[in-house]
Amino acid sequence: MSHRTLPPAGHEAAAPPPATALAPPPRTAARPPSGSEPRSGGEPRSGSEPRSIWPASAAPVGQDDLAVGGVPLTELADRFGTPAYVLDEDEVRHRCRAYLRAFPDTEVYYAAKAFLCRAMVHWVQEEGLGLDVCSAGELELAVTTGFPPERIVLHGNAKSPADLRTALRLGVGRIVIDSTSEIARLAVAVPAGSRQKVLVRVVPGIAAGGHAKIRTGTDDQKFGLSIADGSAQHAIARVLSQPRLELVGLHCHLGSQITTVKPYLSAVRRLIGLLARIREHHGITLPELDLGGGHGVAYRPGEPALDLASLGTKIRAELAGGCAAAGLPVPRLAIEPGRAIAGPAGVVLYRVLSVKRTGAHTFVAVDGGMSDNPRPALYGVRYAPRLVGRASAAAPEPVTVVGRHCEAGDVLAADAQLPGDIRPGDLLAVPVAGAYHLSMASGYNLVGRPPVIAVTDGHARLLVRRESLADIQERDIGL
């Protein structure tokens, strides 16, 4: 077993991995990346070793730099500028393979909302995953890149007419019904003589997730149809009355950043109960069950992450046992991971613009902020930035890394540990930045969105170019 050792940094206190850590699996799989074999490293660490939140390829370069995918981060910052997102292609691929190993005989759909670009579509397809999209834009990008539409699931609590028309025109494999009003609107849009496969998204009444704003399995939020008040059962009956809709299964999504298996097992039990009632009331057995995603990852050393192998084993056992007890055949299982595939594969680079000490607080301002990562402002996510490109003997001190935007809430990392001599011009790298950064980026203050650079085997290539002032001005068509 090979292990990587990162250079010491003040903010990375060694901590043993929790029992639920989602450790990167060995880089061996039946689907090697096109043109290259997976690198060694990234294997699960033993319980006595510190767990890294960096991509498996992360390795020291000299005394002061760090390489990802074999490319020094300082080199990437000099070549592409900052802010910039760095995405480790091999990390993405081996996380896709980890899901296929943990969930055999399961449809694994990558949740495109976490991060999507043409290269990501290509990698996901090569690794054998399906795709979960939430708009006509995501769907068009995927299909025009060559992704088979029949392996795509369309989501959304408020799908527009354009979303539905695009899905039907391109032949999307599944559409997830999220409201009763959507049923008739979709049914009338399906061409005569054909049927569209659909699932009904149900709310199982389970609270799970890292923050109230990302919990979607309870009755007090906008997604899905409640089992408790009968909305789900009513929607199912209405779908079954539409000859142009083919109900193939149930769907639920409990929330995001879930780090324990228990909520998923509770959801399986409640959905099996609903499947049994559907058979009793309507005389049909639905063949599919989609449990969504929301699998938690660690953003800082020592934080818990979902144990993927345990999740796969326990869900399949619960499903098999519950169906046997209910006298039901085991439905085809589907899951929709997004963050757990893209998040740990990404690193974002920033330059320090100013350091301001006010009383007991030190504010380190960088050249990005809430326009390229709104997550700390939205729901309090905490990151662990580190200094790269300069050796420092200064003791680490607690600082607040802030952005350049005109908001007091523009905080990227509160209580971060950085060297006491941090200064303008320094380069900061923030790991676990591959999900919900660029996909949620905005045009605030018209600073432009950062580029995305892929790294693998010592090579870097631009996937998404930096948004320029010219791009922004071209959208403003006049007085």
URBELBEL-V90932 format. One line per field, one symbol per residue. ss: DSSP state (@ for helix, = for strand, . for the rest). psi: psi as a letter, one per 30 degrees, with the letter a starting at -180 (. if undefined). Layout:
BEGIN
ss=???
psi=???
END
This chain:
BEGIN
ss=...............=.................................=........===...====..==@@@@@@@@...=====@@@@@@@@@@@@@@...======......@@@@@@@@@...====..@@@@@@@@@....@@@===......@@@@@@@@@@...====..@@@@@@@@@@......========........@@@=.........==....@@@@@@@@@@....=======...=..=...@@@@@@@@@@@@@@@@@@@@@.....===....=............@@@@@@@@@@@@@@@@@@@.....====...@@@@@@@=============..======........@@@@@.....====.......=======........=========.......=====......@@@...@@@....======..======....@@@@@@@....
psi=kkkkklkkkefikkkkklfgkikklkiklfilkkfllklllglkllfflkkkgllffkkkjbfflkkkggkkeeeeeeeflllkkkkjeeeeefeeeeeeefilhkjjkkjffekkleeeeeeeeefglakjlgleeeeeeeeffgkkffgkkklkfikleeeeeeeeefhkekkjkfleffeeeeeffkkkglkkkllkjljfhkjklflefgkgglfglfkakkeegfeeeeeeeeeffjffkjjfalkljfalhkglfeeeeeeeeeeeeeeeeeeeffgljkfkjjgabgkklkflkflllkjeeeeeeeeeeeeeeeeeefhklklkkklikdefeeeffkkkklkkelkkjjbfkkkjklgbbfffifeeeehgkklillklfkkkfkkklkljjlaglhkfgikejkhkjlkfgklkflkkkjlhgfkgdefgllgkghfkkllkkkkkhgkkkkeklkkleeeeeffjgl.
END
